[in-house]
Amino acid sequence: DFSILFSGQLGGDMYWVDYGVMTNMWRSYNMYGPAVKNAWVAPFEYTVTDANGVNHVFGSSTGNINGTFPRALNWDKESSTVFSGASTRTSRYRTEQMNSSMILDGSNLKIQNVSIGYTIKNVIGIQDIRLSLTGTNLLTITKYPGYDPETTSSSSPMARGIDLGAYPAQRNYSFNVQVKF
């Protein structure tokens, strides 16, 4: 026998909280690669003349004005108010502010469970032997860059669609032997 269970959703936005942490430049680790490569950069070019009179040009006359991520920065020029639950605080990190770039499509298709089994009947002194192999959470197909578009870090129905970076469901495999005498 064989069975497979698919699940998924079409649409449904996810607010990826880790995006703000992984796309700003105030840390030197765990950066989201596409954010570093595709950050908006202002057109800026300058020339430095060294001690030998040789001009060296730095920057770019075109920048990356079509960057798909906000500009990379460490500190913002001005502090801003960040809302955190019922309280507010002042932050100098622009990427702690919620923005639409942190809202991503949570569409997905998952293979939740696959089971395959075989029963051998009338073995010497045994009525039957059933062998089966089962796998759960085997595959998720999605464009969502976070761990898992079905992951939630809260049991509150008000927090659905907010990915706080909780670990996704584990992938499990099991092999079973059932003997009937």
Backbone as numpy.savetxt, mean C-alpha at the origin, in Angstrom:
# Nx Ny Nz CAx CAy CAz Cx Cy Cz
-12.14 -33.66 -5.42 -12.98 -32.48 -5.42 -12.10 -31.23 -5.42
-12.68 -30.15 -5.88 -11.96 -28.88 -6.01 -12.93 -27.74 -5.74
-12.50 -26.75 -4.99 -13.32 -25.55 -4.80 -12.41 -24.33 -4.74
-12.97 -23.22 -5.19 -12.24 -21.95 -5.17 -13.23 -20.84 -4.81
-12.79 -19.92 -3.96 -13.63 -18.81 -3.53 -12.96 -17.50 -3.94
-13.66 -16.74 -4.77 -13.21 -15.41 -5.18 -14.00 -14.37 -4.39
-13.40 -13.23 -4.14 -14.12 -12.08 -3.59 -13.48 -10.83 -4.14
-14.16 -9.72 -3.99 -13.58 -8.47 -4.47 -14.58 -7.35 -4.41
-14.14 -6.22 -4.89 -15.02 -5.06 -4.96 -14.58 -4.19 -6.13
-15.54 -3.52 -6.71 -15.29 -2.60 -7.80 -15.58 -1.21 -7.27
-14.57 -0.37 -7.21 -14.71 0.96 -6.65 -14.49 0.93 -5.15
-14.76 2.02 -4.51 -14.53 2.13 -3.08 -13.19 2.77 -2.81
-13.19 4.02 -2.42 -11.95 4.74 -2.18 -11.33 4.35 -0.86
-9.99 4.39 -0.83 -9.22 4.12 0.38 -8.39 5.36 0.69
-8.38 5.74 1.96 -7.49 6.81 2.41 -6.26 6.14 2.98
-5.13 6.26 2.28 -3.89 5.58 2.64 -3.05 6.51 3.51
-3.13 6.34 4.81 -2.45 7.22 5.77 -0.93 7.16 5.58
-0.37 5.98 5.34 1.08 5.84 5.18 1.62 6.62 3.98
0.76 6.95 3.05 1.20 7.71 1.88 1.86 9.01 2.32
1.24 9.70 3.28 1.80 10.96 3.75 3.18 10.81 4.34
3.40 9.74 5.06 4.70 9.49 5.68 5.72 9.07 4.64
5.31 8.24 3.69 6.25 7.68 2.73 6.57 8.59 1.55
5.83 9.67 1.37 6.09 10.54 0.22 6.72 11.87 0.60
6.84 12.17 1.89 7.54 13.41 2.23 9.03 13.12 2.37
9.81 14.13 2.50 11.26 13.94 2.48 11.89 14.26 3.84
11.14 14.14 4.91 11.72 14.46 6.21 12.37 13.27 6.87
12.32 12.10 6.22 13.03 10.93 6.73 13.95 10.40 5.65
14.96 9.69 6.05 15.92 9.18 5.07 15.71 7.70 4.79
14.55 7.17 5.13 14.30 5.74 4.93 12.83 5.52 4.59
12.53 4.34 4.05 11.17 3.92 3.69 10.43 4.92 2.82
11.10 5.38 1.79 10.45 6.30 0.87 9.74 5.52 -0.22
8.59 6.01 -0.64 7.82 5.42 -1.73 8.49 5.82 -3.03
9.11 4.86 -3.73 9.93 5.13 -4.90 9.30 6.03 -5.95
8.07 5.75 -6.39 7.46 6.63 -7.40 7.33 8.08 -6.94
7.17 8.30 -5.64 7.06 9.67 -5.13 8.37 10.41 -5.26
9.48 9.72 -5.07 10.79 10.34 -5.20 11.08 10.65 -6.67
10.77 9.69 -7.55 11.09 9.86 -8.97 10.15 10.82 -9.69
8.90 10.93 -9.21 7.90 11.72 -9.93 7.38 12.91 -9.14
8.18 13.43 -8.22 7.77 14.60 -7.45 7.80 15.85 -8.33
6.90 16.78 -8.05 6.88 18.04 -8.78 8.14 18.82 -8.44
8.80 19.38 -9.45 10.02 20.17 -9.26 9.87 21.45 -10.08
10.10 22.58 -9.43 10.00 23.86 -10.13 11.16 24.01 -11.12
10.90 24.66 -12.24 12.01 24.94 -13.16 13.00 25.88 -12.48
14.23 25.44 -12.34 15.23 26.26 -11.66 16.60 25.82 -12.13
17.36 26.77 -12.62 18.69 26.46 -13.11 19.64 27.54 -12.62
20.80 27.12 -12.13 21.78 28.11 -11.69 23.17 27.65 -12.09
24.06 28.64 -12.20 25.42 28.38 -12.65 26.38 28.76 -11.55
27.36 27.91 -11.32 28.40 28.17 -10.33 29.74 28.17 -11.07
30.52 29.17 -10.83 31.84 29.25 -11.45 32.87 28.80 -10.42
33.68 27.81 -10.76 34.66 27.31 -9.80 35.91 28.17 -9.82
36.90 27.79 -9.00 38.13 28.58 -8.87 38.92 28.66 -10.16
38.72 27.74 -11.08 39.43 27.73 -12.36 38.68 28.49 -13.44
37.55 29.09 -13.08 36.79 29.86 -14.04 35.85 29.02 -14.90
35.67 27.74 -14.53 34.79 26.86 -15.29 33.38 26.96 -14.73
32.41 27.15 -15.63 31.01 27.24 -15.22 30.40 25.84 -15.12
29.65 25.61 -14.04 28.94 24.36 -13.83 27.46 24.70 -13.67
26.62 24.08 -14.52 25.19 24.35 -14.49 24.50 23.26 -13.66
23.67 23.68 -12.72 22.92 22.76 -11.87 21.43 23.02 -12.02
20.65 22.00 -11.71 19.20 22.14 -11.80 18.71 21.81 -13.19
17.52 22.28 -13.49 16.90 21.98 -14.77 16.07 23.18 -15.19
16.16 23.52 -16.46 15.37 24.65 -16.95 13.89 24.27 -17.09
13.60 22.97 -17.13 12.21 22.54 -17.26 11.64 22.00 -15.96
12.50 21.55 -15.04 12.00 20.97 -13.78 11.19 19.72 -14.08
10.21 19.47 -13.24 9.27 18.37 -13.47 7.88 18.91 -13.13
7.42 19.84 -13.96 6.14 20.50 -13.68 4.96 19.56 -13.89
5.20 18.42 -14.53 4.14 17.43 -14.71 4.25 16.29 -13.71
4.98 16.50 -12.62 5.14 15.48 -11.59 3.78 15.05 -11.05
3.65 13.76 -10.76 2.38 13.22 -10.29 2.28 13.21 -8.77
3.35 13.61 -8.07 3.35 13.68 -6.61 3.68 15.10 -6.18
3.24 15.51 -4.99 3.57 16.86 -4.51 5.08 17.05 -4.42
5.49 18.30 -4.40 6.93 18.58 -4.35 7.55 17.99 -3.10
8.78 17.54 -3.26 9.52 16.97 -2.14 10.05 18.11 -1.28
9.77 18.06 -0.01 10.27 19.10 0.88 10.43 18.55 2.28
11.33 19.18 2.99 11.55 18.78 4.37 10.66 19.61 5.27
10.90 20.88 5.34 10.09 21.78 6.16 9.31 22.72 5.26
8.10 23.01 5.63 7.33 24.01 4.92 7.74 25.37 5.46
7.54 26.42 4.69 7.92 27.75 5.14 7.09 28.22 6.32
5.84 27.80 6.35 4.95 28.23 7.43 4.34 27.01 8.09
4.10 27.14 9.38 3.43 26.07 10.09 1.98 26.00 9.65
1.38 24.85 9.81 -0.02 24.70 9.47 -0.72 23.93 10.57
-2.02 24.06 10.62 -2.79 23.35 11.63 -3.20 22.00 11.10
-2.92 20.96 11.86 -3.27 19.60 11.48 -4.35 19.13 12.44
-5.43 18.59 11.89 -6.52 18.08 12.72 -6.25 16.62 13.02
-6.25 16.27 14.28 -5.99 14.91 14.71 -7.08 14.50 15.68
-8.14 13.90 15.16 -9.25 13.51 16.01 -9.95 14.73 16.55
-10.10 14.81 17.86 -10.82 15.92 18.47 -9.89 17.10 18.76
-8.58 16.91 18.57 -7.65 17.98 18.89 -6.94 18.48 17.63
-6.29 19.60 17.76 -5.49 20.12 16.66 -4.07 20.34 17.17
-3.14 20.35 16.26 -1.77 20.64 16.63 -1.10 21.35 15.46
0.03 21.94 15.72 0.74 22.65 14.67 1.81 21.74 14.09
1.90 21.73 12.78 2.86 20.88 12.11 3.58 21.69 11.04
4.84 21.41 10.88 5.59 22.04 9.80 5.79 21.07 8.65
5.20 19.89 8.71 5.29 18.93 7.63 4.04 19.04 6.77
4.18 19.48 5.57 3.04 19.67 4.68 2.31 18.35 4.43
3.04 17.24 4.35 2.41 15.99 3.99 1.60 15.38 5.13
1.59 15.99 6.31 0.69 15.51 7.35 -0.73 16.03 7.12
-0.85 16.96 6.20 -2.18 17.48 5.88 -2.86 16.51 4.93
-4.11 16.23 5.18 -4.86 15.35 4.31 -5.06 16.03 2.96
-4.86 15.28 1.87 -5.13 15.82 0.54 -5.61 14.69 -0.36
-6.15 15.06 -1.49 -6.79 14.08 -2.36 -5.82 13.07 -2.96
-4.52 13.37 -2.95 -3.57 12.39 -3.49 -3.45 11.17 -2.60
-3.93 11.26 -1.35 -3.88 10.13 -0.42 -5.11 9.22 -0.56
-6.06 9.59 -1.41 -7.27 8.80 -1.62 -7.11 8.02 -2.92
-7.13 6.71 -2.80 -6.83 5.83 -3.93 -7.94 4.81 -4.13
-8.02 4.29 -5.33 -9.05 3.31 -5.68 -8.76 1.98 -4.97
-9.75 1.45 -4.27 -9.60 0.20 -3.54 -10.16 -1.00 -4.28
-10.41 -0.89 -5.57 -10.93 -2.02 -6.34 -9.95 -3.19 -6.26
-10.49 -4.41 -6.13 -9.62 -5.56 -6.04 -10.38 -6.84 -6.39
-9.62 -7.86 -6.70 -10.13 -9.21 -6.88 -9.20 -10.13 -6.09
-9.78 -10.98 -5.24 -8.99 -11.85 -4.39 -9.37 -13.31 -4.59
-8.37 -14.14 -4.48 -8.62 -15.58 -4.33 -8.50 -15.84 -2.84
-9.66 -15.98 -2.19 -9.71 -16.14 -0.74 -9.37 -17.56 -0.30
-9.84 -18.56 -1.05 -9.68 -19.93 -0.61 -9.64 -20.86 -1.81
-8.69 -21.77 -1.80 -8.62 -22.83 -2.81 -8.45 -24.14 -2.04
-9.25 -25.12 -2.40 -9.18 -26.43 -1.74 -9.24 -27.52 -2.79
-8.34 -28.47 -2.67 -8.34 -29.62 -3.56 -8.19 -30.87 -2.68
-9.01 -31.87 -2.98 -8.98 -33.08 -2.16 -9.20 -34.33 -2.99
-8.76 -35.43 -2.43 -8.92 -36.72 -3.11 -9.20 -37.78 -2.04
-10.17 -38.65 -2.31 -10.53 -39.72 -1.38 -10.18 -41.07 -2.00
-9.45 -41.88 -1.24 -9.09 -43.24 -1.66 -9.96 -44.18 -0.84
-10.75 -45.02 -1.49 -11.68 -45.92 -0.80 -11.15 -47.35 -0.76
-11.58 -48.06 0.29 -11.28 -49.49 0.45 -9.80 -49.82 0.39
-9.05 -49.16 1.21 -7.64 -49.51 1.37 -7.60 -50.61 2.43
-6.64 -51.49 2.38 -6.56 -52.65 3.27 -6.77 -52.25 4.73
-7.87 -52.71 5.33 -8.19 -52.44 6.72 -8.70 -51.04 7.00
-8.85 -50.23 5.98 -9.29 -48.84 6.15 -10.46 -48.59 5.21
-11.52 -47.95 5.73 -12.70 -47.69 4.90 -12.36 -46.68 3.80
-11.77 -45.52 4.18 -11.27 -44.57 3.18 -10.27 -43.61 3.80
-9.46 -43.03 2.92 -8.46 -42.01 3.30 -8.74 -40.78 2.44
-8.86 -39.66 3.08 -9.07 -38.41 2.35 -7.84 -37.53 2.54
-7.27 -37.09 1.45 -6.14 -36.17 1.44 -6.62 -34.85 0.86
-6.28 -33.74 1.51 -6.69 -32.44 0.97 -5.64 -31.39 1.24
-5.60 -30.41 0.36 -4.69 -29.28 0.47 -5.54 -28.02 0.34
-5.36 -27.10 1.28 -6.14 -25.87 1.29 -5.21 -24.67 1.42
-5.51 -23.63 0.69 -4.78 -22.36 0.80 -5.76 -21.22 0.97
-5.45 -20.28 1.86 -6.30 -19.10 2.07 -5.50 -17.83 1.83
-6.19 -16.79 1.39 -5.58 -15.48 1.09 -4.41 -15.63 0.12
-4.64 -16.30 -0.98 -3.56 -16.66 -1.89 -3.14 -15.53 -2.83
-4.09 -14.72 -3.29 -3.74 -13.73 -4.31 -4.68 -12.54 -4.23
-4.11 -11.35 -4.35 -4.90 -10.11 -4.44 -4.45 -9.36 -5.68
-5.37 -9.07 -6.57 -5.08 -8.30 -7.77 -5.69 -6.92 -7.58
-4.84 -5.90 -7.53 -5.29 -4.53 -7.30 -4.22 -3.55 -7.74
-4.62 -2.34 -8.01 -3.66 -1.26 -8.29 -3.37 -0.45 -7.03
-4.04 -0.79 -5.94 -3.84 -0.09 -4.68 -2.42 -0.35 -4.18
-1.61 0.68 -3.89 -0.21 0.46 -3.52 0.02 0.07 -2.06
-1.00 0.19 -1.20 -0.84 -0.19 0.20 -0.80 -1.71 0.34
-0.73 -2.18 1.59 -0.67 -3.62 1.84 -1.88 -4.35 1.26
-3.07 -3.91 1.61 -4.28 -4.67 1.29 -5.46 -3.71 1.28
-6.22 -3.62 0.18 -7.35 -2.68 0.15 -8.51 -3.07 1.07
-8.49 -4.28 1.62 -9.54 -4.68 2.57 -9.09 -4.52 4.02
-7.86 -4.11 4.23 -7.33 -3.97 5.58 -7.92 -2.74 6.24
-8.29 -2.89 7.48 -8.72 -1.74 8.27 -8.03 -1.84 9.62
-7.72 -0.73 10.21 -7.02 -0.71 11.48 -7.95 -0.42 12.64
-9.24 -0.39 12.37 -10.19 -0.04 13.41 -11.45 -0.87 13.24
-12.09 -1.17 14.34 -13.36 -1.90 14.26 -14.54 -0.94 14.11
-14.28 0.34 14.14 -15.34 1.33 14.02 -15.87 1.40 12.59
-17.18 1.38 12.40 -17.71 1.52 11.04 -17.41 2.90 10.45
-17.07 3.87 11.29 -16.74 5.21 10.80 -15.33 5.25 10.19
-14.52 4.24 10.46 -13.14 4.23 9.98 -12.95 3.31 8.77
-14.01 2.79 8.22 -13.86 1.93 7.05 -13.31 2.74 5.89
-12.43 2.13 5.13 -11.81 2.83 4.01 -10.60 3.64 4.41
-10.15 3.50 5.64 -8.96 4.21 6.11 -7.90 3.15 6.39
-6.81 3.19 5.65 -5.72 2.23 5.81 -4.64 2.87 6.66
-4.53 2.43 7.91 -3.53 2.95 8.83 -2.26 2.10 8.83
-2.13 1.23 7.86 -0.92 0.42 7.75 -0.97 -0.87 8.53
-2.16 -1.36 8.86 -2.27 -2.65 9.55 -1.79 -3.76 8.63
-1.28 -4.82 9.23 -0.82 -5.94 8.43 -2.00 -6.60 7.71
-1.77 -7.05 6.49 -2.85 -7.73 5.76 -3.08 -9.13 6.32
-4.15 -9.76 5.86 -4.44 -11.14 6.27 -3.30 -12.05 5.83
-2.96 -13.00 6.67 -1.87 -13.93 6.36 -2.27 -14.91 5.27
-1.29 -15.33 4.50 -1.47 -16.41 3.54 -1.21 -17.71 4.30
-2.13 -18.65 4.21 -2.01 -19.91 4.94 -2.17 -21.10 4.00
-1.43 -22.15 4.29 -1.55 -23.41 3.58 -1.74 -24.51 4.62
-2.58 -25.48 4.30 -2.72 -26.62 5.20 -2.91 -27.90 4.38
-2.32 -28.96 4.90 -2.44 -30.28 4.30 -3.15 -31.16 5.32
-4.21 -31.83 4.92 -5.00 -32.63 5.83 -5.06 -34.07 5.38
-5.02 -34.98 6.37 -5.20 -36.41 6.13 -6.31 -36.86 7.07
-7.35 -37.46 6.51 -8.47 -37.98 7.30 -8.63 -39.46 7.00
-8.58 -40.28 8.04 -8.65 -41.73 7.86 -9.92 -42.24 8.58
-10.73 -43.05 7.88 -11.92 -43.69 8.47 -11.66 -45.19 8.55
-11.79 -45.75 9.75 -11.58 -47.19 9.94 -12.88 -47.93 9.86
